[in-house]
Amino acid sequence: MKYRFINDHWHEFWIAAMCRVLSVTRDGFYQLVHKPMSDRDIEDQRLLGVIRGSYRRPPA
């Protein structure tokens, strides 16, 4: 959750400052950012797109 916040707001605040305030390491953040997506993560993203798409379509 903390790393996600940092990733979502890196363009607004310095990464080092956010890591310090949130009590996480920059190394841990960068490891997460550069970690390749697992097969499970890829499938979860695909399913999320399908679910969101089903809510956007008008009922038949």
Secondary structure by P-SEA (a helix, b strand, c coil): caaaaaaaccccccaaaaaaaacccaaaaaaaaaccccaaaaaaaaaaaaaaaaaacccc
